[in-house]
Amino acid sequence: MKSMFKALGLIATVLTVASFSSCGNKGPEKDKDGNVKITLWYGAAVTEAGPPPADWVGYDIIKKNLGIALDMSALPSSENDQDQKINAAGAANTLPDIFMVSNKVLPLLVKQDLLASVDDMYDMMPGRTAKLYDKAARDFATFSVETKKGTETHSFALAQPGTIVRNEGVLIRKDWLDKLGLKVPVTTDEFLEVMKAFTYKDPDGNGKDDTWGYGAYLEVSATNEGLGRRFDPIFGAFGVAGTWNLSSAETAGLNINKPEYYDAMEYVKKMVDAGVIDPNWKAYKKDDFRAAWKQGRFGIMREQNAAYSSKSNYAPFDKNFPDGEWIIVDPPKGPKGLQSCGTYSQSYRMYAVSQKAASEGKKPYIAKLLEWMSSDEGYFLLGWGVKGENYTLDSNGVPTANGAPNPFNKSEAQPLTQLRNMVYYNSDTELASRYPTYVTEVSKKTIKGLEVLRTMQSKPWTACIGQDKMPQPGADLDRFYQQGILEFFTGTRELNKANWDAWLKDFNAQGGKKWEEAGIALAKENRYIK
């Protein structure tokens, strides 16, 4: 590591090409016109479409405006092939200047001293950093390394988000609240009282006993065992949303083994005993659940943004209840002040800078290139192509294929936007067409799809980065887990502390403890917890 950190120290204090030269470095290699040569291995947006053509306008812009001669090539389409290509280049010390790298290969390259720290690059590209590299992203690519000064931590890749997360929320029927003279509930106790009122006080005014406070179904998955994520806002109020706790090395483990899980179970049992959950919750499938809220069966739920607010999904509710109104609220706050809509795991697309490139003084130029990519010019060029040729702008400034002679969404134009994954960050510009604003047909309400998503994302959530990569329980243990939890709500097994402790002991004896230990080990190995 000595040679690497000698170079890192130089780079951290000297950022200009002239400074590199004064230290005896010949500076980065240039082409015959004086442009700095930068090699890039990128992950193609559409692997079957081919690379940008040799006469791509981006090459000329990058040369003219940045003084960079960009030489880029796509990595193989499969991650295994990508890993093999990068590992081979690392072994031969022929890594490109900047390249996409998987979470599996990144730590290997760090250990081999083949990567440069990117800590200083964040300040070199403030616009891009603000859009793409938040604290969670930086932490994800951070490693502890040994130096002469002791253990130090550095980022060794630029990690940018790749998925839309936190896209669900807690919704409540505001028209029912208004009809019953109730305020938006805040605490778990207040939520329970509203659930009771929605169940027993005829909030829709039809004179029938056909409404319930809470709607859900058993949406169990690898990241949401037990009752599943429709109940996550309840378990989140007790700090145990989701299957795993990956907030720190000290607290890591299965939430089911935490005392607060039993507290959450007691609360759900209160809901069951009070009869405030739609009684079909154990039998419903996803389509049944969504049909039920559109039929006005319950007044509180957790739902996904598009499943609630897209034009086709909202239309049946609008037709059935023109005066009905759902609003997005904060998840219930538990006895210790905790609240969470649920857990989320962000995936990251990572680009690393080779130590060789940094030693040659290329890091400032790479930062300059990336900053340009995230400027308006680079963002629209890489994301949609040439204005007037590949896209036009609608009245809201959102790129559209309408009126473009060679539209970006046609196969012929796809090579022109192969780098779009290097600039997309789920901005309003990118998502406006996916989640548009529209007026409903019956009630004439204005539904703002993108605003719905942003509101849901703004509510309290629990980061659980890597939860989707965690090991799964064996079939027998999984069956024991799911059936056991349900037994406490069906009357098969009484929910009390003694029964719970006995069941939990059996769960761990039958493989739960080994599953937890394997998960913690995997999380540490992959840096999900530190």
Beta strands, then each sheet from edge to edge (+ up, - down):
strand 1: 36-42
strand 2: 68-74
strand 3: 98-101
strand 4: 142-147
strand 5: 150-155
strand 6: 158-161
strand 7: 168-173
strand 8: 212-214
strand 9: 244-245
strand 10: 253-254
strand 11: 298-304
strand 12: 326-329
strand 13: 343-344
strand 14: 348-353
strand 15: 392-393
strand 16: 399-400
strand 17: 437-439
strand 18: 446-448
strand 19: 462-463
sheet 1: 2+ 1+ 3+ 14- 6+
sheet 2: 4+ 5-
sheet 3: 8+ 11+ 7- 12+
sheet 4: 9+ 10-
sheet 5: 13+ 19+
sheet 6: 15+ 16-
sheet 7: 17+ 18-
end
